Amino acid sequence: MCLSNVYVNEKEEGKLVVEEAARITSDNQGVEVETLLGESRKLDGYHIWQVDLMDNYVILRENKKG
């Protein structure tokens, strides 16, 4: 089973927002990340920018305003 860490803006320790995400969904409002234990975190105003399946991480970026 492959779980991924989710970061905001770049992959570095201080930018980690969810560890070991099992499911990620997105819509026009933002991104929702769910862990294997069913804990969920909604990140409004963000979109999926990069997914690295080899290193198991996802980077989110804030939607541009205007």
PyMOL Python script that loads the backbone (N, CA, C, O; Angstrom):
from pymol import cmd

cmd.read_pdbstr("""\
ATOM      1  N   MET A   1       0.849  -1.177   0.000  1.00  0.00           N
ATOM      2  CA  MET A   1       0.000   0.000   0.000  1.00  0.00           C
ATOM      3  C   MET A   1       0.894   1.239   0.000  1.00  0.00           C
ATOM      4  O   MET A   1       1.869   1.319   0.748  1.00  0.00           O
ATOM      5  N   CYS A   2       0.548   2.192  -0.844  1.00  0.00           N
ATOM      6  CA  CYS A   2       1.334   3.417  -0.953  1.00  0.00           C
ATOM      7  C   CYS A   2       0.545   4.597  -0.407  1.00  0.00           C
ATOM      8  O   CYS A   2      -0.525   4.926  -0.918  1.00  0.00           O
ATOM      9  N   LEU A   3       1.063   5.217   0.609  1.00  0.00           N
ATOM     10  CA  LEU A   3       0.491   6.433   1.170  1.00  0.00           C
ATOM     11  C   LEU A   3       1.441   7.577   0.847  1.00  0.00           C
ATOM     12  O   LEU A   3       2.647   7.373   0.707  1.00  0.00           O
ATOM     13  N   SER A   4       0.897   8.771   0.732  1.00  0.00           N
ATOM     14  CA  SER A   4       1.712   9.920   0.336  1.00  0.00           C
ATOM     15  C   SER A   4       1.640  11.037   1.355  1.00  0.00           C
ATOM     16  O   SER A   4       0.614  11.238   2.005  1.00  0.00           O
ATOM     17  N   ASN A   5       2.736  11.762   1.489  1.00  0.00           N
ATOM     18  CA  ASN A   5       2.746  12.978   2.290  1.00  0.00           C
ATOM     19  C   ASN A   5       2.283  14.133   1.416  1.00  0.00           C
ATOM     20  O   ASN A   5       2.576  14.174   0.221  1.00  0.00           O
ATOM     21  N   VAL A   6       1.560  15.071   2.018  1.00  0.00           N
ATOM     22  CA  VAL A   6       1.033  16.210   1.280  1.00  0.00           C
ATOM     23  C   VAL A   6       1.672  17.480   1.827  1.00  0.00           C
ATOM     24  O   VAL A   6       1.653  17.735   3.031  1.00  0.00           O
ATOM     25  N   TYR A   7       2.239  18.271   0.918  1.00  0.00           N
ATOM     26  CA  TYR A   7       2.937  19.503   1.265  1.00  0.00           C
ATOM     27  C   TYR A   7       2.251  20.690   0.597  1.00  0.00           C
ATOM     28  O   TYR A   7       1.539  20.537  -0.395  1.00  0.00           O
ATOM     29  N   VAL A   8       2.475  21.863   1.155  1.00  0.00           N
ATOM     30  CA  VAL A   8       1.994  23.103   0.553  1.00  0.00           C
ATOM     31  C   VAL A   8       3.197  23.850  -0.017  1.00  0.00           C
ATOM     32  O   VAL A   8       4.163  24.120   0.697  1.00  0.00           O
ATOM     33  N   ASN A   9       3.135  24.179  -1.292  1.00  0.00           N
ATOM     34  CA  ASN A   9       4.104  24.986  -2.035  1.00  0.00           C
ATOM     35  C   ASN A   9       5.403  24.277  -2.395  1.00  0.00           C
ATOM     36  O   ASN A   9       5.866  24.421  -3.527  1.00  0.00           O
ATOM     37  N   GLU A  10       6.006  23.528  -1.500  1.00  0.00           N
ATOM     38  CA  GLU A  10       7.245  22.822  -1.809  1.00  0.00           C
ATOM     39  C   GLU A  10       7.455  21.685  -0.826  1.00  0.00           C
ATOM     40  O   GLU A  10       6.867  21.666   0.255  1.00  0.00           O
ATOM     41  N   LYS A  11       8.299  20.739  -1.212  1.00  0.00           N
ATOM     42  CA  LYS A  11       8.559  19.573  -0.367  1.00  0.00           C
ATOM     43  C   LYS A  11       9.683  19.893   0.620  1.00  0.00           C
ATOM     44  O   LYS A  11      10.867  19.770   0.309  1.00  0.00           O
ATOM     45  N   GLU A  12       9.276  20.301   1.805  1.00  0.00           N
ATOM     46  CA  GLU A  12      10.232  20.498   2.892  1.00  0.00           C
ATOM     47  C   GLU A  12       9.483  20.307   4.201  1.00  0.00           C
ATOM     48  O   GLU A  12       8.258  20.410   4.250  1.00  0.00           O
ATOM     49  N   GLU A  13      10.218  20.033   5.240  1.00  0.00           N
ATOM     50  CA  GLU A  13       9.626  19.636   6.517  1.00  0.00           C
ATOM     51  C   GLU A  13       8.570  20.605   7.038  1.00  0.00           C
ATOM     52  O   GLU A  13       7.513  20.161   7.487  1.00  0.00           O
ATOM     53  N   GLY A  14       8.814  21.881   6.995  1.00  0.00           N
ATOM     54  CA  GLY A  14       7.886  22.867   7.528  1.00  0.00           C
ATOM     55  C   GLY A  14       6.620  23.049   6.709  1.00  0.00           C
ATOM     56  O   GLY A  14       5.685  23.711   7.159  1.00  0.00           O
ATOM     57  N   LYS A  15       6.575  22.475   5.517  1.00  0.00           N
ATOM     58  CA  LYS A  15       5.436  22.633   4.620  1.00  0.00           C
ATOM     59  C   LYS A  15       4.513  21.407   4.616  1.00  0.00           C
ATOM     60  O   LYS A  15       3.529  21.388   3.877  1.00  0.00           O
ATOM     61  N   LEU A  16       4.810  20.393   5.421  1.00  0.00           N
ATOM     62  CA  LEU A  16       4.002  19.179   5.484  1.00  0.00           C
ATOM     63  C   LEU A  16       2.655  19.490   6.135  1.00  0.00           C
ATOM     64  O   LEU A  16       2.612  20.005   7.252  1.00  0.00           O
ATOM     65  N   VAL A  17       1.551  19.180   5.442  1.00  0.00           N
ATOM     66  CA  VAL A  17       0.223  19.449   5.994  1.00  0.00           C
ATOM     67  C   VAL A  17      -0.529  18.166   6.367  1.00  0.00           C
ATOM     68  O   VAL A  17      -1.346  18.175   7.287  1.00  0.00           O
ATOM     69  N   VAL A  18      -0.258  17.070   5.660  1.00  0.00           N
ATOM     70  CA  VAL A  18      -0.871  15.783   6.000  1.00  0.00           C
ATOM     71  C   VAL A  18       0.160  14.687   5.745  1.00  0.00           C
ATOM     72  O   VAL A  18       0.763  14.612   4.675  1.00  0.00           O
ATOM     73  N   GLU A  19       0.344  13.853   6.744  1.00  0.00           N
ATOM     74  CA  GLU A  19       1.267  12.737   6.623  1.00  0.00           C
ATOM     75  C   GLU A  19       0.482  11.471   6.307  1.00  0.00           C
ATOM     76  O   GLU A  19      -0.561  11.217   6.910  1.00  0.00           O
ATOM     77  N   GLU A  20       0.976  10.685   5.373  1.00  0.00           N
ATOM     78  CA  GLU A  20       0.395   9.404   4.992  1.00  0.00           C
ATOM     79  C   GLU A  20      -1.061   9.513   4.539  1.00  0.00           C
ATOM     80  O   GLU A  20      -1.950   8.859   5.085  1.00  0.00           O
ATOM     81  N   ALA A  21      -1.281  10.346   3.540  1.00  0.00           N
ATOM     82  CA  ALA A  21      -2.620  10.499   2.957  1.00  0.00           C
ATOM     83  C   ALA A  21      -2.975   9.259   2.146  1.00  0.00           C
ATOM     84  O   ALA A  21      -2.143   8.715   1.420  1.00  0.00           O
ATOM     85  N   ALA A  22      -4.224   8.822   2.282  1.00  0.00           N
ATOM     86  CA  ALA A  22      -4.708   7.663   1.547  1.00  0.00           C
ATOM     87  C   ALA A  22      -5.576   8.064   0.360  1.00  0.00           C
ATOM     88  O   ALA A  22      -5.638   7.340  -0.634  1.00  0.00           O
ATOM     89  N   ARG A  23      -6.251   9.219   0.455  1.00  0.00           N
ATOM     90  CA  ARG A  23      -7.147   9.675  -0.597  1.00  0.00           C
ATOM     91  C   ARG A  23      -7.093  11.194  -0.684  1.00  0.00           C
ATOM     92  O   ARG A  23      -7.063  11.893   0.329  1.00  0.00           O
ATOM     93  N   ILE A  24      -7.082  11.690  -1.926  1.00  0.00           N
ATOM     94  CA  ILE A  24      -7.101  13.131  -2.168  1.00  0.00           C
ATOM     95  C   ILE A  24      -8.162  13.402  -3.225  1.00  0.00           C
ATOM     96  O   ILE A  24      -8.162  12.787  -4.291  1.00  0.00           O
ATOM     97  N   THR A  25      -9.060  14.324  -2.919  1.00  0.00           N
ATOM     98  CA  THR A  25     -10.066  14.738  -3.889  1.00  0.00           C
ATOM     99  C   THR A  25      -9.989  16.254  -4.032  1.00  0.00           C
ATOM    100  O   THR A  25      -9.602  16.962  -3.102  1.00  0.00           O
ATOM    101  N   SER A  26     -10.364  16.735  -5.209  1.00  0.00           N
ATOM    102  CA  SER A  26     -10.347  18.185  -5.415  1.00  0.00           C
ATOM    103  C   SER A  26     -11.585  18.612  -6.182  1.00  0.00           C
ATOM    104  O   SER A  26     -12.175  17.841  -6.939  1.00  0.00           O
ATOM    105  N   ASP A  27     -11.962  19.870  -5.960  1.00  0.00           N
ATOM    106  CA  ASP A  27     -13.061  20.486  -6.685  1.00  0.00           C
ATOM    107  C   ASP A  27     -12.715  21.961  -6.864  1.00  0.00           C
ATOM    108  O   ASP A  27     -11.582  22.366  -6.599  1.00  0.00           O
ATOM    109  N   ASN A  28     -13.656  22.750  -7.301  1.00  0.00           N
ATOM    110  CA  ASN A  28     -13.387  24.167  -7.534  1.00  0.00           C
ATOM    111  C   ASN A  28     -13.096  24.938  -6.256  1.00  0.00           C
ATOM    112  O   ASN A  28     -12.527  26.029  -6.311  1.00  0.00           O
ATOM    113  N   GLN A  29     -13.472  24.395  -5.118  1.00  0.00           N
ATOM    114  CA  GLN A  29     -13.262  25.073  -3.835  1.00  0.00           C
ATOM    115  C   GLN A  29     -11.886  24.812  -3.248  1.00  0.00           C
ATOM    116  O   GLN A  29     -11.322  25.680  -2.582  1.00  0.00           O
ATOM    117  N   GLY A  30     -11.335  23.621  -3.488  1.00  0.00           N
ATOM    118  CA  GLY A  30     -10.045  23.279  -2.905  1.00  0.00           C
ATOM    119  C   GLY A  30      -9.776  21.798  -2.952  1.00  0.00           C
ATOM    120  O   GLY A  30     -10.266  21.091  -3.832  1.00  0.00           O
ATOM    121  N   VAL A  31      -8.990  21.329  -1.996  1.00  0.00           N
ATOM    122  CA  VAL A  31      -8.541  19.945  -1.949  1.00  0.00           C
ATOM    123  C   VAL A  31      -8.901  19.362  -0.590  1.00  0.00           C
ATOM    124  O   VAL A  31      -8.760  20.030   0.435  1.00  0.00           O
ATOM    125  N   GLU A  32      -9.368  18.111  -0.581  1.00  0.00           N
ATOM    126  CA  GLU A  32      -9.639  17.410   0.665  1.00  0.00           C
ATOM    127  C   GLU A  32      -8.726  16.196   0.723  1.00  0.00           C
ATOM    128  O   GLU A  32      -8.643  15.424  -0.232  1.00  0.00           O
ATOM    129  N   VAL A  33      -8.045  16.035   1.847  1.00  0.00           N
ATOM    130  CA  VAL A  33      -7.095  14.951   2.028  1.00  0.00           C
ATOM    131  C   VAL A  33      -7.583  14.073   3.184  1.00  0.00           C
ATOM    132  O   VAL A  33      -7.934  14.571   4.254  1.00  0.00           O
ATOM    133  N   GLU A  34      -7.598  12.763   2.948  1.00  0.00           N
ATOM    134  CA  GLU A  34      -8.065  11.823   3.966  1.00  0.00           C
ATOM    135  C   GLU A  34      -6.963  10.808   4.267  1.00  0.00           C
ATOM    136  O   GLU A  34      -6.307  10.303   3.355  1.00  0.00           O
ATOM    137  N   THR A  35      -6.765  10.515   5.558  1.00  0.00           N
ATOM    138  CA  THR A  35      -5.770   9.539   5.967  1.00  0.00           C
ATOM    139  C   THR A  35      -6.383   8.144   5.972  1.00  0.00           C
ATOM    140  O   THR A  35      -7.593   7.988   5.810  1.00  0.00           O
ATOM    141  N   LEU A  36      -5.558   7.156   6.156  1.00  0.00           N
ATOM    142  CA  LEU A  36      -6.001   5.771   6.218  1.00  0.00           C
ATOM    143  C   LEU A  36      -6.968   5.540   7.374  1.00  0.00           C
ATOM    144  O   LEU A  36      -7.828   4.663   7.300  1.00  0.00           O
ATOM    145  N   LEU A  37      -6.829   6.323   8.438  1.00  0.00           N
ATOM    146  CA  LEU A  37      -7.700   6.189   9.610  1.00  0.00           C
ATOM    147  C   LEU A  37      -8.993   6.986   9.469  1.00  0.00           C
ATOM    148  O   LEU A  37      -9.801   7.012  10.397  1.00  0.00           O
ATOM    149  N   GLY A  38      -9.203   7.635   8.325  1.00  0.00           N
ATOM    150  CA  GLY A  38     -10.438   8.368   8.079  1.00  0.00           C
ATOM    151  C   GLY A  38     -10.424   9.813   8.525  1.00  0.00           C
ATOM    152  O   GLY A  38     -11.439  10.500   8.408  1.00  0.00           O
ATOM    153  N   GLU A  39      -9.297  10.295   9.036  1.00  0.00           N
ATOM    154  CA  GLU A  39      -9.195  11.710   9.403  1.00  0.00           C
ATOM    155  C   GLU A  39      -9.128  12.530   8.111  1.00  0.00           C
ATOM    156  O   GLU A  39      -8.466  12.140   7.149  1.00  0.00           O
ATOM    157  N   SER A  40      -9.817  13.660   8.103  1.00  0.00           N
ATOM    158  CA  SER A  40      -9.922  14.447   6.890  1.00  0.00           C
ATOM    159  C   SER A  40      -9.512  15.891   7.140  1.00  0.00           C
ATOM    160  O   SER A  40      -9.746  16.447   8.213  1.00  0.00           O
ATOM    161  N   ARG A  41      -8.898  16.479   6.127  1.00  0.00           N
ATOM    162  CA  ARG A  41      -8.520  17.889   6.210  1.00  0.00           C
ATOM    163  C   ARG A  41      -8.862  18.551   4.883  1.00  0.00           C
ATOM    164  O   ARG A  41      -8.445  18.084   3.824  1.00  0.00           O
ATOM    165  N   LYS A  42      -9.619  19.633   4.944  1.00  0.00           N
ATOM    166  CA  LYS A  42     -10.024  20.392   3.765  1.00  0.00           C
ATOM    167  C   LYS A  42      -9.122  21.616   3.642  1.00  0.00           C
ATOM    168  O   LYS A  42      -8.956  22.368   4.602  1.00  0.00           O
ATOM    169  N   LEU A  43      -8.546  21.813   2.473  1.00  0.00           N
ATOM    170  CA  LEU A  43      -7.664  22.945   2.211  1.00  0.00           C
ATOM    171  C   LEU A  43      -8.314  23.785   1.122  1.00  0.00           C
ATOM    172  O   LEU A  43      -8.042  23.602  -0.064  1.00  0.00           O
ATOM    173  N   ASP A  44      -9.174  24.708   1.537  1.00  0.00           N
ATOM    174  CA  ASP A  44      -9.871  25.579   0.594  1.00  0.00           C
ATOM    175  C   ASP A  44      -8.879  26.534  -0.064  1.00  0.00           C
ATOM    176  O   ASP A  44      -7.945  27.024   0.571  1.00  0.00           O
ATOM    177  N   GLY A  45      -9.105  26.784  -1.350  1.00  0.00           N
ATOM    178  CA  GLY A  45      -8.266  27.732  -2.068  1.00  0.00           C
ATOM    179  C   GLY A  45      -6.969  27.142  -2.601  1.00  0.00           C
ATOM    180  O   GLY A  45      -6.089  27.891  -3.025  1.00  0.00           O
ATOM    181  N   TYR A  46      -6.829  25.824  -2.590  1.00  0.00           N
ATOM    182  CA  TYR A  46      -5.623  25.167  -3.089  1.00  0.00           C
ATOM    183  C   TYR A  46      -5.961  24.220  -4.229  1.00  0.00           C
ATOM    184  O   TYR A  46      -7.102  23.777  -4.360  1.00  0.00           O
ATOM    185  N   HIS A  47      -4.975  23.915  -5.044  1.00  0.00           N
ATOM    186  CA  HIS A  47      -5.120  22.925  -6.110  1.00  0.00           C
ATOM    187  C   HIS A  47      -3.909  21.994  -6.090  1.00  0.00           C
ATOM    188  O   HIS A  47      -2.870  22.325  -5.518  1.00  0.00           O
ATOM    189  N   ILE A  48      -4.049  20.843  -6.712  1.00  0.00           N
ATOM    190  CA  ILE A  48      -2.944  19.891  -6.804  1.00  0.00           C
ATOM    191  C   ILE A  48      -1.980  20.398  -7.872  1.00  0.00           C
ATOM    192  O   ILE A  48      -2.370  20.605  -9.021  1.00  0.00           O
ATOM    193  N   TRP A  49      -0.735  20.596  -7.492  1.00  0.00           N
ATOM    194  CA  TRP A  49       0.269  21.117  -8.409  1.00  0.00           C
ATOM    195  C   TRP A  49       1.173  19.998  -8.934  1.00  0.00           C
ATOM    196  O   TRP A  49       1.475  19.941 -10.126  1.00  0.00           O
ATOM    197  N   GLN A  50       1.603  19.107  -8.027  1.00  0.00           N
ATOM    198  CA  GLN A  50       2.526  18.053  -8.439  1.00  0.00           C
ATOM    199  C   GLN A  50       2.245  16.785  -7.648  1.00  0.00           C
ATOM    200  O   GLN A  50       1.989  16.829  -6.445  1.00  0.00           O
ATOM    201  N   VAL A  51       2.298  15.651  -8.346  1.00  0.00           N
ATOM    202  CA  VAL A  51       2.159  14.337  -7.718  1.00  0.00           C
ATOM    203  C   VAL A  51       3.371  13.516  -8.124  1.00  0.00           C
ATOM    204  O   VAL A  51       3.625  13.330  -9.314  1.00  0.00           O
ATOM    205  N   ASP A  52       4.119  13.027  -7.150  1.00  0.00           N
ATOM    206  CA  ASP A  52       5.266  12.172  -7.420  1.00  0.00           C
ATOM    207  C   ASP A  52       4.950  10.782  -6.892  1.00  0.00           C
ATOM    208  O   ASP A  52       4.990  10.542  -5.686  1.00  0.00           O
ATOM    209  N   LEU A  53       4.636   9.869  -7.801  1.00  0.00           N
ATOM    210  CA  LEU A  53       4.242   8.522  -7.409  1.00  0.00           C
ATOM    211  C   LEU A  53       5.431   7.664  -7.001  1.00  0.00           C
ATOM    212  O   LEU A  53       5.263   6.697  -6.257  1.00  0.00           O
ATOM    213  N   MET A  54       6.614   7.992  -7.466  1.00  0.00           N
ATOM    214  CA  MET A  54       7.803   7.220  -7.095  1.00  0.00           C
ATOM    215  C   MET A  54       8.243   7.535  -5.664  1.00  0.00           C
ATOM    216  O   MET A  54       8.643   6.637  -4.923  1.00  0.00           O
ATOM    217  N   ASP A  55       8.168   8.815  -5.277  1.00  0.00           N
ATOM    218  CA  ASP A  55       8.608   9.224  -3.944  1.00  0.00           C
ATOM    219  C   ASP A  55       7.442   9.443  -2.978  1.00  0.00           C
ATOM    220  O   ASP A  55       7.649   9.836  -1.830  1.00  0.00           O
ATOM    221  N   ASN A  56       6.215   9.188  -3.448  1.00  0.00           N
ATOM    222  CA  ASN A  56       5.012   9.236  -2.608  1.00  0.00           C
ATOM    223  C   ASN A  56       4.793  10.586  -1.926  1.00  0.00           C
ATOM    224  O   ASN A  56       4.701  10.670  -0.701  1.00  0.00           O
ATOM    225  N   TYR A  57       4.711  11.628  -2.733  1.00  0.00           N
ATOM    226  CA  TYR A  57       4.340  12.920  -2.172  1.00  0.00           C
ATOM    227  C   TYR A  57       3.495  13.707  -3.163  1.00  0.00           C
ATOM    228  O   TYR A  57       3.520  13.465  -4.370  1.00  0.00           O
ATOM    229  N   VAL A  58       2.740  14.665  -2.608  1.00  0.00           N
ATOM    230  CA  VAL A  58       1.881  15.551  -3.381  1.00  0.00           C
ATOM    231  C   VAL A  58       2.164  16.970  -2.919  1.00  0.00           C
ATOM    232  O   VAL A  58       2.313  17.225  -1.724  1.00  0.00           O
ATOM    233  N   ILE A  59       2.238  17.895  -3.875  1.00  0.00           N
ATOM    234  CA  ILE A  59       2.437  19.299  -3.530  1.00  0.00           C
ATOM    235  C   ILE A  59       1.197  20.074  -3.967  1.00  0.00           C
ATOM    236  O   ILE A  59       0.742  19.950  -5.104  1.00  0.00           O
ATOM    237  N   LEU A  60       0.664  20.866  -3.058  1.00  0.00           N
ATOM    238  CA  LEU A  60      -0.479  21.725  -3.327  1.00  0.00           C
ATOM    239  C   LEU A  60       0.006  23.154  -3.478  1.00  0.00           C
ATOM    240  O   LEU A  60       0.989  23.557  -2.858  1.00  0.00           O
ATOM    241  N   ARG A  61      -0.689  23.914  -4.304  1.00  0.00           N
ATOM    242  CA  ARG A  61      -0.395  25.331  -4.454  1.00  0.00           C
ATOM    243  C   ARG A  61      -1.686  26.126  -4.256  1.00  0.00           C
ATOM    244  O   ARG A  61      -2.782  25.660  -4.567  1.00  0.00           O
ATOM    245  N   GLU A  62      -1.519  27.326  -3.734  1.00  0.00           N
ATOM    246  CA  GLU A  62      -2.668  28.201  -3.514  1.00  0.00           C
ATOM    247  C   GLU A  62      -3.163  28.735  -4.860  1.00  0.00           C
ATOM    248  O   GLU A  62      -2.365  29.111  -5.719  1.00  0.00           O
ATOM    249  N   ASN A  63      -4.481  28.764  -5.034  1.00  0.00           N
ATOM    250  CA  ASN A  63      -5.069  29.315  -6.246  1.00  0.00           C
ATOM    251  C   ASN A  63      -4.731  30.793  -6.353  1.00  0.00           C
ATOM    252  O   ASN A  63      -4.743  31.517  -5.357  1.00  0.00           O
ATOM    253  N   LYS A  64      -4.430  31.231  -7.561  1.00  0.00           N
ATOM    254  CA  LYS A  64      -4.135  32.642  -7.781  1.00  0.00           C
ATOM    255  C   LYS A  64      -5.410  33.446  -7.678  1.00  0.00           C
ATOM    256  O   LYS A  64      -6.464  33.041  -8.169  1.00  0.00           O
ATOM    257  N   LYS A  65      -5.298  34.572  -7.043  1.00  0.00           N
ATOM    258  CA  LYS A  65      -6.446  35.457  -6.869  1.00  0.00           C
ATOM    259  C   LYS A  65      -6.524  36.421  -8.045  1.00  0.00           C
ATOM    260  O   LYS A  65      -5.505  36.862  -8.575  1.00  0.00           O
ATOM    261  N   GLY A  66      -7.758  36.741  -8.443  1.00  0.00           N
ATOM    262  CA  GLY A  66      -7.925  37.733  -9.488  1.00  0.00           C
ATOM    263  C   GLY A  66      -8.065  37.102 -10.788  1.00  0.00           C
ATOM    264  O   GLY A  66      -8.216  37.792 -11.796  1.00  0.00           O
TER     265      GLY A  66
END
""", "prot")
cmd.dss("prot")
cmd.show_as("cartoon", "prot")
cmd.util.cbc("prot")
cmd.orient("prot")
